[in-house]
Amino acid sequence: MTGKQLPMASSSPPPAPKRRLPDWFRTSLPSGEQQVTFNNTKAAVKDNKLHTVCEEARCPNIHECWASGDATFMVAGQECTRGCRFCAVGTITRPPPLDPEEPQHLAEAVASMDLRHAVITVVNRDDLPDSGADHYKQCIAAAAQTNPNLTLELLCSDLAGDLEALAHLLKESPLSVFAHNVECVPRLDKTVRDPRASFEQSLSILREAKRLRPDIITKSSIMVGIGERDEEIDEALVSLRQAGVDLVTIGQYLAPSNKHLPVDRFPEPERYDEWADKAIMLGFAGVASGPLVRSSYKAGLLVRKTRDPENRETMLGAYVRVARPKPNHRHHLRRTSTEVKQ
Protein backbone atom coordinates (compact mmCIF):
# COMPACT_ATOMS: atom_id res chain seq x y z
CA MET A 1 0.00 0.00 0.00
CA THR A 2 1.16 3.51 -0.59
CA GLY A 3 0.57 6.75 1.21
CA LYS A 4 -1.52 9.54 -0.20
CA GLN A 5 -1.95 13.21 0.52
CA LEU A 6 -4.94 14.18 2.62
CA PRO A 7 -7.83 15.09 0.27
CA MET A 8 -9.65 18.34 0.87
CA ALA A 9 -13.35 18.21 1.72
CA SER A 10 -15.66 18.85 -1.22
CA SER A 11 -17.10 21.91 0.52
CA SER A 12 -13.70 23.55 0.90
CA PRO A 13 -12.96 26.70 -1.11
CA PRO A 14 -10.57 26.47 -4.07
CA PRO A 15 -6.86 26.68 -3.17
CA ALA A 16 -5.62 30.21 -2.62
CA PRO A 17 -2.93 31.53 -4.98
CA LYS A 18 0.52 30.65 -3.71
CA ARG A 19 2.13 33.57 -1.91
CA ARG A 20 5.55 34.71 -2.99
CA LEU A 21 8.16 34.08 -0.31
CA PRO A 22 9.74 37.17 1.30
CA ASP A 23 13.44 37.82 0.72
CA TRP A 24 14.40 36.44 4.13
CA PHE A 25 13.60 32.90 2.96
CA ARG A 26 16.53 32.76 0.57
CA THR A 27 18.95 29.96 1.40
CA SER A 28 22.26 28.93 -0.17
CA LEU A 29 23.30 25.50 -1.35
CA PRO A 30 26.38 23.83 0.21
CA SER A 31 29.69 23.85 -1.64
CA GLY A 32 33.18 22.42 -1.20
CA GLU A 33 33.60 20.37 1.99
CA GLN A 34 30.01 21.09 3.00
CA GLN A 35 28.78 19.56 -0.24
CA VAL A 36 30.84 16.42 0.47
CA THR A 37 29.34 16.17 3.97
CA PHE A 38 25.83 16.67 2.58
CA ASN A 39 26.38 13.89 0.04
CA ASN A 40 27.78 11.55 2.69
CA THR A 41 24.79 12.18 4.95
CA LYS A 42 22.37 11.52 2.11
CA ALA A 43 24.21 8.31 1.20
CA ALA A 44 24.15 7.06 4.81
CA VAL A 45 20.38 7.56 4.97
CA LYS A 46 19.84 5.74 1.67
CA ASP A 47 22.24 2.87 2.40
CA ASN A 48 20.54 2.11 5.71
CA LYS A 49 17.04 2.24 4.17
CA LEU A 50 15.98 5.07 6.46
CA HIS A 51 13.55 7.94 6.05
CA THR A 52 14.20 11.47 7.27
CA VAL A 53 11.69 14.13 8.17
CA CYS A 54 14.09 16.50 6.42
CA GLU A 55 13.04 14.94 3.11
CA GLU A 56 9.48 13.88 3.86
CA ALA A 57 8.45 17.26 5.28
CA ARG A 58 10.42 19.15 2.60
CA CYS A 59 12.30 21.19 5.18
CA PRO A 60 13.91 24.37 3.76
CA ASN A 61 16.95 23.85 6.00
CA ILE A 62 17.91 20.42 4.68
CA HIS A 63 21.06 21.59 2.85
CA GLU A 64 22.29 23.64 5.82
CA CYS A 65 21.70 20.88 8.38
CA TRP A 66 22.93 17.97 6.28
CA ALA A 67 26.01 19.94 5.28
CA SER A 68 26.74 20.18 9.00
CA GLY A 69 26.39 16.41 9.40
CA ASP A 70 23.06 16.66 11.24
CA ALA A 71 19.82 14.93 10.26
CA THR A 72 16.45 14.09 11.77
CA PHE A 73 15.48 10.46 11.21
CA MET A 74 11.88 9.35 10.84
CA VAL A 75 10.99 5.87 12.10
CA ALA A 76 7.93 3.59 12.07
CA GLY A 77 7.13 4.09 8.42
CA GLN A 78 6.97 6.61 5.61
CA GLU A 79 3.25 7.40 5.95
CA CYS A 80 1.16 8.62 8.88
CA THR A 81 -2.21 7.34 10.09
CA ARG A 82 -3.37 10.93 10.56
CA GLY A 83 -4.10 13.64 8.03
CA CYS A 84 -3.14 17.05 9.39
CA ARG A 85 -3.76 19.81 6.84
CA PHE A 86 -0.29 21.33 7.16
CA CYS A 87 1.85 18.22 6.76
CA ALA A 88 3.67 16.95 3.67
CA VAL A 89 3.98 13.39 5.01
CA GLY A 90 1.61 10.99 3.26
CA THR A 91 -1.51 9.60 4.94
CA ILE A 92 -2.41 5.92 5.10
CA THR A 93 -5.17 4.03 6.94
CA ARG A 94 -3.43 0.68 7.30
CA PRO A 95 0.37 1.06 7.31
CA PRO A 96 2.71 -1.87 6.69
CA PRO A 97 3.98 -3.71 9.80
CA LEU A 98 6.88 -2.18 11.71
CA ASP A 99 10.32 -3.18 10.46
CA PRO A 100 12.04 -5.15 13.24
CA GLU A 101 15.43 -4.35 11.69
CA GLU A 102 14.85 -0.59 11.77
CA PRO A 103 16.52 0.00 15.16
CA GLN A 104 19.71 -1.63 13.89
CA HIS A 105 19.60 0.25 10.58
CA LEU A 106 19.17 3.48 12.52
CA ALA A 107 22.11 2.70 14.80
CA GLU A 108 24.37 1.91 11.83
CA ALA A 109 23.45 5.17 10.11
CA VAL A 110 24.03 7.25 13.24
CA ALA A 111 27.40 5.55 13.78
CA SER A 112 28.50 6.10 10.18
CA MET A 113 27.62 9.82 10.31
CA ASP A 114 29.62 10.49 13.51
CA LEU A 115 26.87 12.66 15.01
CA ARG A 116 26.95 14.54 18.30
CA HIS A 117 23.18 14.95 18.49
CA ALA A 118 20.55 12.89 16.69
CA VAL A 119 16.84 13.60 16.43
CA ILE A 120 14.48 10.66 15.98
CA THR A 121 10.98 11.61 14.89
CA VAL A 122 8.00 9.39 14.26
CA VAL A 123 4.80 9.13 12.29
CA ASN A 124 1.53 8.55 14.13
CA ARG A 125 0.72 4.84 14.40
CA ASP A 126 -2.86 4.82 15.63
CA ASP A 127 -3.15 1.29 14.22
CA LEU A 128 -0.92 -0.09 16.99
CA PRO A 129 -2.08 -0.79 20.58
CA ASP A 130 0.76 1.29 22.05
CA SER A 131 0.92 3.78 19.14
CA GLY A 132 4.44 2.51 18.44
CA ALA A 133 5.94 3.38 21.85
CA ASP A 134 7.89 0.13 22.26
CA HIS A 135 9.35 0.39 18.75
CA TYR A 136 10.45 3.96 19.44
CA LYS A 137 12.06 2.76 22.68
CA GLN A 138 14.03 0.10 20.78
CA CYS A 139 15.21 2.65 18.20
CA ILE A 140 16.41 5.02 20.92
CA ALA A 141 18.25 2.24 22.76
CA ALA A 142 19.99 1.05 19.59
CA ALA A 143 21.11 4.56 18.62
CA ALA A 144 22.39 5.26 22.15
CA GLN A 145 24.74 2.28 22.01
CA THR A 146 26.67 3.76 19.07
CA ASN A 147 28.35 6.55 21.01
CA PRO A 148 28.41 7.25 24.77
CA ASN A 149 28.69 10.99 24.08
CA LEU A 150 25.76 11.12 21.67
CA THR A 151 22.76 13.13 22.86
CA LEU A 152 19.41 11.86 21.62
CA GLU A 153 16.18 13.72 21.02
CA LEU A 154 12.83 12.06 20.33
CA LEU A 155 10.20 14.10 18.48
CA CYS A 156 7.28 11.95 19.53
CA SER A 157 3.63 11.64 18.55
CA ASP A 158 0.93 12.19 21.18
CA LEU A 159 0.65 8.39 21.53
CA ALA A 160 -3.14 8.86 21.29
CA GLY A 161 -2.99 10.31 24.79
CA ASP A 162 -1.88 6.96 26.26
CA LEU A 163 0.08 7.86 29.40
CA GLU A 164 0.93 4.22 30.15
CA ALA A 165 2.58 3.88 26.75
CA LEU A 166 4.49 7.10 27.48
CA ALA A 167 5.68 5.71 30.83
CA HIS A 168 6.96 2.56 29.12
CA LEU A 169 8.73 4.64 26.49
CA LEU A 170 10.50 6.86 29.00
CA LYS A 171 11.38 4.27 31.64
CA GLU A 172 15.19 4.12 31.93
CA SER A 173 15.44 5.84 28.55
CA PRO A 174 18.82 7.37 27.58
CA LEU A 175 17.01 10.32 25.96
CA SER A 176 18.33 13.84 26.51
CA VAL A 177 15.27 15.55 25.00
CA PHE A 178 11.62 14.52 24.75
CA ALA A 179 9.85 16.68 22.18
CA HIS A 180 6.24 16.80 21.09
CA ASN A 181 4.75 19.60 19.01
CA VAL A 182 1.50 21.38 19.79
CA GLU A 183 1.82 22.76 16.21
CA CYS A 184 -0.75 25.59 16.51
CA VAL A 185 -2.75 27.65 19.00
CA PRO A 186 -5.77 25.86 20.57
CA ARG A 187 -8.40 27.73 18.54
CA LEU A 188 -6.98 26.34 15.30
CA ASP A 189 -6.85 22.65 16.29
CA LYS A 190 -9.84 21.68 14.15
CA THR A 191 -8.57 23.71 11.18
CA VAL A 192 -4.95 22.60 11.23
CA ARG A 193 -4.66 19.19 12.92
CA ASP A 194 -6.24 15.78 12.55
CA PRO A 195 -9.43 15.39 14.66
CA ARG A 196 -7.61 12.88 16.88
CA ALA A 197 -5.10 15.55 17.97
CA SER A 198 -5.62 18.55 20.22
CA PHE A 199 -3.62 21.20 22.04
CA GLU A 200 -4.82 19.87 25.40
CA GLN A 201 -3.92 16.27 24.58
CA SER A 202 -0.46 17.40 23.50
CA LEU A 203 -0.07 19.37 26.73
CA SER A 204 -1.00 16.31 28.77
CA ILE A 205 1.76 14.28 27.10
CA LEU A 206 4.35 17.01 27.67
CA ARG A 207 3.24 17.55 31.27
CA GLU A 208 3.38 13.84 32.08
CA ALA A 209 6.76 13.41 30.39
CA LYS A 210 8.23 16.08 32.67
CA ARG A 211 6.58 14.49 35.72
CA LEU A 212 7.91 11.03 34.85
CA ARG A 213 11.42 12.16 33.92
CA PRO A 214 12.25 15.62 35.31
CA ASP A 215 15.87 14.99 34.26
CA ILE A 216 14.91 14.95 30.57
CA ILE A 217 14.58 18.25 28.68
CA THR A 218 11.07 18.74 27.26
CA LYS A 219 10.46 20.66 24.06
CA SER A 220 7.63 21.78 21.78
CA SER A 221 7.05 23.82 18.63
CA ILE A 222 4.54 26.32 17.25
CA MET A 223 3.95 27.25 13.60
CA VAL A 224 2.82 30.75 12.63
CA GLY A 225 1.11 31.94 9.47
CA ILE A 226 -1.91 29.63 9.71
CA GLY A 227 -4.53 32.07 11.00
CA GLU A 228 -3.40 32.75 14.57
CA ARG A 229 -3.31 36.14 16.26
CA ASP A 230 -0.16 37.44 17.92
CA GLU A 231 -1.71 37.39 21.38
CA GLU A 232 -2.66 33.72 20.87
CA ILE A 233 1.00 32.85 20.40
CA ASP A 234 1.75 34.56 23.71
CA GLU A 235 -1.06 32.59 25.39
CA ALA A 236 0.17 29.30 23.92
CA LEU A 237 3.67 30.01 25.26
CA VAL A 238 2.21 30.54 28.73
CA SER A 239 0.36 27.21 28.55
CA LEU A 240 3.49 25.35 27.41
CA ARG A 241 5.58 26.84 30.18
CA GLN A 242 2.95 25.97 32.79
CA ALA A 243 3.14 22.36 31.52
CA GLY A 244 6.85 22.33 32.35
CA VAL A 245 8.16 22.60 28.79
CA ASP A 246 11.82 23.70 28.78
CA LEU A 247 12.54 24.52 25.13
CA VAL A 248 10.35 25.96 22.39
CA THR A 249 10.77 26.68 18.70
CA ILE A 250 8.67 29.11 16.67
CA GLY A 251 8.75 29.16 12.87
CA GLN A 252 6.89 30.09 9.70
CA TYR A 253 4.43 27.62 8.17
CA LEU A 254 5.02 26.95 4.48
CA ALA A 255 2.33 25.13 2.52
CA PRO A 256 3.75 21.92 0.96
CA SER A 257 1.28 22.15 -1.94
CA ASN A 258 -1.88 23.95 -3.03
CA LYS A 259 -3.88 21.08 -1.54
CA HIS A 260 -2.66 21.92 1.95
CA LEU A 261 -3.66 24.70 4.29
CA PRO A 262 -2.74 28.04 2.67
CA VAL A 263 -0.31 30.45 4.30
CA ASP A 264 -2.16 33.22 6.11
CA ARG A 265 0.72 35.65 6.70
CA PHE A 266 4.48 36.12 6.84
CA PRO A 267 5.42 37.89 10.09
CA GLU A 268 8.51 40.07 9.85
CA PRO A 269 11.71 38.62 11.37
CA GLU A 270 11.54 41.25 14.13
CA ARG A 271 8.29 39.73 15.38
CA TYR A 272 10.13 36.47 16.06
CA ASP A 273 12.57 38.42 18.24
CA GLU A 274 9.62 39.58 20.34
CA TRP A 275 8.30 36.03 20.73
CA ALA A 276 11.80 34.90 21.77
CA ASP A 277 11.90 37.68 24.39
CA LYS A 278 8.50 36.54 25.66
CA ALA A 279 9.64 32.92 25.92
CA ILE A 280 12.73 33.79 27.95
CA MET A 281 10.68 36.11 30.18
CA LEU A 282 8.24 33.24 30.87
CA GLY A 283 11.11 31.03 32.03
CA PHE A 284 11.88 28.80 29.06
CA ALA A 285 15.46 27.57 29.20
CA GLY A 286 15.95 28.11 25.47
CA VAL A 287 14.20 29.14 22.29
CA ALA A 288 14.85 29.00 18.56
CA SER A 289 12.64 31.56 16.84
CA GLY A 290 12.68 32.76 13.24
CA PRO A 291 11.03 32.37 9.82
CA LEU A 292 13.12 29.35 8.78
CA VAL A 293 13.04 27.64 12.18
CA ARG A 294 11.57 24.14 12.33
CA SER A 295 11.02 21.93 15.36
CA SER A 296 14.40 20.22 14.91
CA TYR A 297 16.22 23.36 13.77
CA LYS A 298 19.66 23.61 15.38
CA ALA A 299 18.46 20.95 17.82
CA GLY A 300 21.91 19.94 19.02
CA LEU A 301 23.12 23.52 19.31
CA LEU A 302 20.04 24.50 21.32
CA VAL A 303 20.57 21.61 23.75
CA ARG A 304 24.29 22.29 24.19
CA LYS A 305 23.72 25.98 24.85
CA THR A 306 20.84 25.22 27.22
CA ARG A 307 23.03 22.87 29.24
CA ASP A 308 25.97 25.27 29.14
CA PRO A 309 25.02 28.94 28.56
CA GLU A 310 28.74 29.77 28.40
CA ASN A 311 29.00 27.68 25.22
CA ARG A 312 30.33 29.98 22.47
CA GLU A 313 29.80 27.51 19.64
CA THR A 314 28.52 29.15 16.48
CA MET A 315 26.66 27.82 13.48
CA LEU A 316 25.99 29.74 10.29
CA GLY A 317 22.46 31.11 10.30
CA ALA A 318 21.75 30.04 13.89
CA TYR A 319 19.25 32.03 15.89
CA VAL A 320 19.27 30.40 19.31
CA ARG A 321 18.60 32.20 22.57
CA VAL A 322 19.17 30.68 26.01
CA ALA A 323 19.02 31.87 29.59
CA ARG A 324 22.06 32.58 31.76
CA PRO A 325 22.37 31.10 35.25
CA LYS A 326 21.67 33.31 38.24
CA PRO A 327 24.26 33.35 41.05
CA ASN A 328 23.66 30.57 43.59
CA HIS A 329 20.84 29.11 41.48
CA ARG A 330 21.10 25.43 40.66
CA HIS A 331 18.90 23.55 38.21
CA HIS A 332 19.46 20.58 35.97
CA LEU A 333 18.88 22.83 32.94
CA ARG A 334 20.58 25.88 34.49
CA ARG A 335 17.48 27.93 33.68
CA THR A 336 17.52 31.69 34.41
CA SER A 337 16.20 34.98 33.19
CA THR A 338 19.16 36.78 31.62
CA GLU A 339 19.37 36.06 27.90
CA VAL A 340 22.18 35.73 25.44
CA LYS A 341 21.56 35.89 21.74
CA GLN A 342 23.34 33.75 19.13
N, C-alpha and C positions, 0 to 999 in steps of 0.2 A: 504494500500500500504506500501511497505517497502523500505528502502533506499538501495542503492547498491554502491559499490566502483566504481570510475570513470574508465571505460575501457580504455586501451591504444589503440592508433591508430594502424591499421594493418601494417602501414609502419614503426612503431617504432622498434628499435633494441631490441634483447632479453634482459631481465633484467640482469644487471651486478651482479656478485657475491657479496654477502653481505659482507661488510667490518667488520673486527673485531674491536670492540670498544676499544679505548685506556684505560689504567689503570685509568685515572682520571674520568671515567664514573661509577666507582663502587659506589653504594649507599648501605646503611644499612637499614634493616627493623626495625620498631619501636618495643619496648619491654616495659614491665612494665606498668607504668601509660600512656606512650605515646601510647601503643597498645590499651589501654582502650579508650583513646580519639579518636584514629583512628576509632575504631569500632563504637563509638557513632556518629561520623560524618557520617560514611557510613550508619548507621541505619536511621539518620535524613533525609538524601537524599532519601533513599528508601521509608520511611514511608510517605513522602510528595510528592511522585511520581515525583521527579525532576530528571533532567539530569545534569551532570557536565562535563565541558570540560576536567577536570582532567581524567575522565574515557574515554570519547569519543575520545580524542586526544592522549590517552595512554601516558600521561605525566610521565617522569621518576622521578619527584619529588612528586608524589602523596602521598607516605607514609610519607615523611618529612612534607609536608604541612598539610595533614589531621591529623597527630599526634600532630600538633600545634593548631588544631582546626580551621584551615583556609581552605576554599574551593572556587572554582570558579564555579558558577552556570551557566548553559546554558539554555536559554529560547527560546520560539517560535518553539520548535520542536527538534527532534533528528536527522533529516536529513537536508541537505543544498540544496538550488536550484542551487548552483554552483559546479563546479568540479575542484578545484585546484589540481595540481599534487603532492602537498606535504602533503595534509591533510588526516587524518584518519577518519574524519566525513563522513558518508554516503551521497550520492548524490541522489536527487529525483526531478522529474520534477514538479509533482503536490502534494505538501505536504498536510497533513490533515489540517483542519481548526485550528486556534489558540484556545487554551484552555482558556476560560474566567475565570476559577478558578485558573489559574497558578499564578497570582500575589498574591493571598491569600496563596496558598501552599508555595510559595517562602518566604513570610513573616513569616509563621509559622516555616519553617525550620531555617531561620536566627535567629529567636527568641529562638528556642530550642538549638541552638549551641552556644549562648552567644558570638557572634563575635564582634570584634572591627572594622574590615574592611572586607567588602564583595565585591567580584567582580562578576558582572553579565555580561556574554558574550552571544552572539546571533549567530544564523545561518543566512545566507542570506535568505531573503524571497522576491525574485524578483516577486513572484506571487501576491503580495499584492500592492495596489496602493501607499501606503506610505512606502513600504518595511518593515513594522512592527513597525514603529516609535512610534505610539500611544500605542501599546501593551508594548513596552519597557518602555515607560513613566509610564504606570500603574504599571509595576513590580517595578520600582525604587521607586515610591511613596509608594507602599505597604511596601516594605522593610524598607524605611526610618522611617515609623511610629513605628517600633518595638523597637527602641532605639535611643534617642536623641543624643547620643554620637557616634553612628555608622557612620563611613565614608564609602561612597559608590563609587564604580568605575564601569563604564560601558565600556566594551570592545565591541565596536559597529561595525556593518558592514559599508560599504560605502554608504548605503541607495540609491544605484544606482545613486549617485551623486546628489540627490534631496536635495537642500539647504533649501527649504521650509519645508520639512519633518524634517530636522535637527533643524530648528528654533522652530518648534512645540515641538520636543523632549526636547530641552534644556530650553524652556521658564519656568521660575520659578522652575527649577529642583533642588532638594536637592543634586545633585551629587557633589562629591569632585573631581573626576577624570573622564575625558572623554578620552578614549583610542580608537585608531584605528590603525591597523597595516599595514604598507606598505609592510611587509613581505620580499621583496627582492630589489635589486638594479634595476633601471629602465630598463636596457638592458635585464634583465631576465624575465620581465613581461610575455611575450608570452610563455616562457618555463615553468614557475612556476605557474602562476595564471590563473584563468578562463579568457576567452576573455573579459568578461564584467568588469573586474577589471584592474586598471592601477595605477602606481606610482603617476601620475599626478592627477588622480581622488581622490586618497586617500589624497594627499596633500591638495586638494581643501576643502575636508571635515574637515581636521585638522585645516587649516587656518581659515575657516569660524567659526568653533567651538570656536576658541580663540577670534575672532572678536565679536561674539555674547555674549560670557560669559568670559571675561578676568579674572574673579574671579575663574574660574574652571581650575584646572591643566590639561594640555593636555599631551598625552603620545603616543608613538608608539614603534614598535619593528621590528628588522631586524634579519633574519636567515642567518647564514653563512654555507658554505659547499655545496652550490648548483650551483657552477660555477662562482661565482663572483671573482673579483680581489680585493686585499687589498685596492688599491686606490679608487675603486668604493664604498667601505664601507665609506671611508672618505668623498667622494662626496655626498653620500646619507645623511650622518650626517649633512653636511652643508645645504642641501636642507630642511631637517626637522627643523633645527634650524631657518632658514629663514622664515619658515611657522609658527613660534611661538610655536613649540612643546617644552614642559618643561622637560619631562622625556623620557628616551629611554632605551630599553633593547636590548641586543645583545647576541644571543645564537646559539649553534650548531644545525643544522638540522639533524634529525634522520629519516630515511625512515620507515614509518609504515609497509610496506610490500614490496615484490619484484615487485609489480605492480605499485608502486609509484616512483617518481623521485629518482634516486640513489644518494647516498652521494658522493660528489666530493672530499672532503678533510676534515681533522680534524685539524684545527689550534691549535697550542700549547696554553696552558693556558696563557702564557706570552703575546701572541698576543692580547688577550682580555684586558689585562692591558693597552696596548697601545691604543686600541680603547676607553677605559674608559677615559684615559688621554686626548684624542682628543675631546671627548664629553664635558668634563668639560672646556677645553680650548675654545671651541666654545660658551660656555655660557649656556649649559644645566644645570638645577637646580639639576638633579640627574641622575644616570645611574646604572643599574644592568648589568654586563657584565661577561660572563663566559660560559664554555661549556654546563653546565646543566641549564643555565638560560632560562626561557620561558617568554612570555609576561606578565604573572601574577605572576611571581616568586617574592616572598618576597614583594608583592604589598603593603601590609599595612605598612611594615617596611620602604619601600622606601618613601612612602608618609609622614610618621611620621618624618623621618629624614630630608626630604626636607623642611617640615614646621618648624622643629626645629633642626638645625644642631648641637645643643648642646646635642641632645638626645643620650644617651649612651646605649640604649637598644641593646642587642645582640641576635642573633639567630644562632643556629648551622648551619654551612655551608654557612652563608650569605656572599655575596660579593656585597655590596651596597656602592656606592660612591656618596657623595653630596658635594655641595659647601658651604663654610662658608661666613657669611655676612661681607661685608666691613664696616668699621666705617662710620657712618652717611649716610648709604645707606639703603633706605627703599623700600621694594617691597613685594607684597602679597605672593610671594614664598620665599622671602629672598635669592634670587639668587646672587651668587658672584663667584669669580674665585679661591679662595683658597680651596683645596680639603681636605677631610678627608676620610680615607679608613676604611671600616668595615671588 
